[in-house]
Amino acid sequence: MAQIGIIGAGPAGLAAALFASQKGHDCTVFESASNPGGMAASFVVAGQRVDLGSHRLHPATEPHLLALIKQIMGDDLQIRERNGRINLRDRWVKFPLRATDLIKKLPTNVALRIAGETLTKPFRNSIETNFYESVQHRLGPTVAEEFYGPFAEKLYGVKPHQLSVEIAQRRIAATSGFDVIRKIATATRTSGRVFLYPRCGYGSISERLADAANEAGTELCFNSPITKLQAEKDSVAITSAGRIFEFEQVWSTIPSPNLLAIAKPSPPSATLEAARSLRNRAMVLVYLVIPKPQYTPFDAHYIPTTETIISRLSEPKNYRDGPDPSNQTVLCAEVPCWNGDTIWNSSPGELGGLVSEDLRTMGLPDPQHVHVELKYLPSVYPVFEHLTSEARTTTQLAAQSINRVVSFGRHGLGVPDNLHHVMRMSEHLVNSLSSDGALDTSKWDEALGSFTKHVVED
Ligand SMILES: Cc1cc2nc3c(=O)[nH]c(=O)nc-3n(C[C@H](O)[C@H](O)[C@H](O)COP(=O)(O)OP(=O)(O)OC[C@H]3O[C@@H](n4cnc5c(N)ncnc54)[C@H](O)[C@@H]3O)c2cc1C
């Protein structure tokens, strides 16, 4: 059996620890924060549990992983009906899209253009050299121009033409207007627009994973950032708070550029430079406390236009039937930005003001908030730029080739994946261990190939 050190107590690290411990391996998890969950954690704002942006468990989760989550969550995992809206041309359209609502809300000329472009897809230019062309080819110029183009620019901070085709493949499941029509038909039935959510916040899933891993024998070390990793021929040593811990293998879920930066022997300087060139979009989460029971009945508002700073607004209370304060609600506005830019450096008062202004501009109620809290996510969306696609490959190859070290999870592979995807990675990683505990690298390489087919659910 192997002795494994795991870096990061987000869903990827915790699921890997649980699966490996259940097979009898000896696991220790090191987490820099004081709590489990990583980006999928929950915390309290004004007495109410909230998430780091809108999170939901998607029914696309593989049945056996869903069964595991249901088992550890028990009755706390609720099945909910999605009730969101998208802002399109200053109108609020239901999301997931529904046939009758679209007919009522979409301007006739836009609807006709989209319908025409769906029928003429076989005759469209099929060359896809960037994100924009990919959306244009698959779904037509109107959908690219009105929705995906501006949304991508807002989320990634670069023009959609600068993004690679890969990000379109990873983020958009539909390959034609007919796929969208099929999705609309599904979502028009109530059963086709459900999601799963824990009554005390998304972070409960990670908290229960941590408990389950601990019960299976995993040692969990919080407030334990790893600052150095020394890979030797027969072992790997990792350093936290000046103490050195030695393992047969280390599994890392931290961003691959950070892993390369702390790894010894150091990778070649050209590799480190390639890793540093990869940009990640940051996000400030702006929480507004509102002294009334509900702001709107909707769970999330999606806002593609670049004329506002918010990309999505969620009201956590509407995601669940939970023990929330009855006389107040909290809103969470997701504001994509660059680490260190004006948004990143704005005060709670300034961002509270900007968010309220956006809400009023879009015809939503004036929040009249009484308190603002901010959370900072320094690396939230990997920016798949053409310019850095070679650097991305170099970084991944280098991170995967450190002796006795595996890099996985959302940041470890530099992908925009969901919780159910990273749990799948953890499962494949544990299944890639041979009976003597050594990693079967050909099995793991095959698994890595299968992860490129993950498509993000929103
Ligand atoms: C705005 C937003 C919305 C999302 N919506 C959804 C959704 O609806 N559904 C869904 O399933 N997923 C959603 N996701 C994705 C989900 O949050 C991720 O898939 C998940 O958190 C990835 O888990 P992970 O363990 O790979 O990484 P993380 O959760 O990032 O965990 C990595 C952990 O490593 C720790 N760490 C970093 N450096 C060190 C170090 N040096 N030493 C020790 N520890 C370290 C971090 O503190 C962190 O806890 C969303 C993400 C965002 C940002």
The ligand as an SDF file (V2000), in Angstrom:
LIG
                    3D

 53 58  0  0  0  0  0  0  0  0999 V2000
  -17.7610   31.0820   -9.8760 C   0  0  0  0  0  0  0  0  0  0  0  0
  -17.6900   29.5900   -9.9210 C   0  0  0  0  0  0  0  0  0  0  0  0
  -18.8440   28.8440  -10.1220 C   0  0  0  0  0  0  0  0  0  0  0  0
  -18.7840   27.4560  -10.1580 C   0  0  0  0  0  0  0  0  0  0  0  0
  -19.9430   26.7490  -10.3140 N   0  0  0  0  0  0  0  0  0  0  0  0
  -19.9160   25.4100  -10.2000 C   0  0  0  0  0  0  0  0  0  0  0  0
  -21.1190   24.6470  -10.2310 C   0  0  0  0  0  0  0  0  0  0  0  0
  -22.2220   25.1830  -10.3940 O   0  0  0  0  0  0  0  0  0  0  0  0
  -21.0360   23.3040  -10.0700 N   0  0  0  0  0  0  0  0  0  0  0  0
  -19.8330   22.6660   -9.8910 C   0  0  0  0  0  0  0  0  0  0  0  0
  -19.8160   21.4380   -9.7260 O   0  0  0  0  0  0  0  0  0  0  0  0
  -18.6760   23.3570   -9.9040 N   0  0  0  0  0  0  0  0  0  0  0  0
  -18.6890   24.7050  -10.0420 C   0  0  0  0  0  0  0  0  0  0  0  0
  -17.5150   25.4130  -10.0070 N   0  0  0  0  0  0  0  0  0  0  0  0
  -16.2470   24.6740  -10.0120 C   0  0  0  0  0  0  0  0  0  0  0  0
  -15.8280   24.1180   -8.6450 C   0  0  0  0  0  0  0  0  0  0  0  0
  -15.6890   25.1650   -7.7210 O   0  0  0  0  0  0  0  0  0  0  0  0
  -14.5050   23.3940   -8.8830 C   0  0  0  0  0  0  0  0  0  0  0  0
  -14.7060   22.3650   -9.8250 O   0  0  0  0  0  0  0  0  0  0  0  0
  -13.9150   22.7330   -7.6690 C   0  0  0  0  0  0  0  0  0  0  0  0
  -13.8020   23.5980   -6.5830 O   0  0  0  0  0  0  0  0  0  0  0  0
  -12.5150   22.2430   -8.0550 C   0  0  0  0  0  0  0  0  0  0  0  0
  -11.9910   21.4870   -7.0180 O   0  0  0  0  0  0  0  0  0  0  0  0
  -10.4180   21.2700   -6.8670 P   0  0  0  0  0  0  0  0  0  0  0  0
  -10.2400   20.4610   -5.6520 O   0  0  0  0  0  0  0  0  0  0  0  0
   -9.8680   20.7900   -8.1470 O   0  0  0  0  0  0  0  0  0  0  0  0
   -9.8070   22.7430   -6.6710 O   0  0  0  0  0  0  0  0  0  0  0  0
  -10.0480   23.7920   -5.5040 P   0  0  0  0  0  0  0  0  0  0  0  0
  -11.4540   23.7490   -5.0540 O   0  0  0  0  0  0  0  0  0  0  0  0
   -9.5420   25.0900   -5.9920 O   0  0  0  0  0  0  0  0  0  0  0  0
   -9.1230   23.2580   -4.3190 O   0  0  0  0  0  0  0  0  0  0  0  0
   -7.7280   23.4290   -4.3090 C   0  0  0  0  0  0  0  0  0  0  0  0
   -7.3020   23.5640   -2.8550 C   0  0  0  0  0  0  0  0  0  0  0  0
   -5.8750   23.6470   -2.7810 O   0  0  0  0  0  0  0  0  0  0  0  0
   -5.5400   24.5540   -1.7370 C   0  0  0  0  0  0  0  0  0  0  0  0
   -4.1550   25.0210   -1.9450 N   0  0  0  0  0  0  0  0  0  0  0  0
   -3.6950   25.8560   -2.9130 C   0  0  0  0  0  0  0  0  0  0  0  0
   -2.3600   26.0340   -2.7750 N   0  0  0  0  0  0  0  0  0  0  0  0
   -1.9750   25.2810   -1.7090 C   0  0  0  0  0  0  0  0  0  0  0  0
   -0.7100   25.0290   -1.0840 C   0  0  0  0  0  0  0  0  0  0  0  0
    0.4340   25.5750   -1.5360 N   0  0  0  0  0  0  0  0  0  0  0  0
   -0.6870   24.2020   -0.0130 N   0  0  0  0  0  0  0  0  0  0  0  0
   -1.8260   23.6150    0.4550 C   0  0  0  0  0  0  0  0  0  0  0  0
   -3.0450   23.8250   -0.1020 N   0  0  0  0  0  0  0  0  0  0  0  0
   -3.1130   24.6390   -1.1780 C   0  0  0  0  0  0  0  0  0  0  0  0
   -6.5860   25.6480   -1.8910 C   0  0  0  0  0  0  0  0  0  0  0  0
   -6.7020   26.4170   -0.7020 O   0  0  0  0  0  0  0  0  0  0  0  0
   -7.8390   24.8280   -2.2010 C   0  0  0  0  0  0  0  0  0  0  0  0
   -8.5350   24.4950   -1.0240 O   0  0  0  0  0  0  0  0  0  0  0  0
  -17.5390   26.8040  -10.0090 C   0  0  0  0  0  0  0  0  0  0  0  0
  -16.3800   27.5540   -9.8180 C   0  0  0  0  0  0  0  0  0  0  0  0
  -16.4540   28.9230   -9.7720 C   0  0  0  0  0  0  0  0  0  0  0  0
  -15.2060   29.7030   -9.5480 C   0  0  0  0  0  0  0  0  0  0  0  0
  1  2  1  0
  2  3  1  0
  2 52  2  0
  3  4  2  0
  4  5  1  0
  4 50  1  0
  5  6  2  0
  6  7  1  0
  6 13  1  0
  7  8  2  0
  7  9  1  0
  9 10  1  0
 10 11  2  0
 10 12  1  0
 12 13  2  0
 13 14  1  0
 14 15  1  0
 14 50  1  0
 15 16  1  0
 16 17  1  0
 16 18  1  0
 18 19  1  0
 18 20  1  0
 20 21  1  0
 20 22  1  0
 22 23  1  0
 23 24  1  0
 24 25  2  0
 24 26  1  0
 24 27  1  0
 27 28  1  0
 28 29  2  0
 28 30  1  0
 28 31  1  0
 31 32  1  0
 32 33  1  0
 33 34  1  0
 33 48  1  0
 34 35  1  0
 35 36  1  0
 35 46  1  0
 36 37  1  0
 36 45  1  0
 37 38  2  0
 38 39  1  0
 39 40  1  0
 39 45  2  0
 40 41  1  0
 40 42  2  0
 42 43  1  0
 43 44  2  0
 44 45  1  0
 46 47  1  0
 46 48  1  0
 48 49  1  0
 50 51  2  0
 51 52  1  0
 52 53  1  0
M  END
$$$$
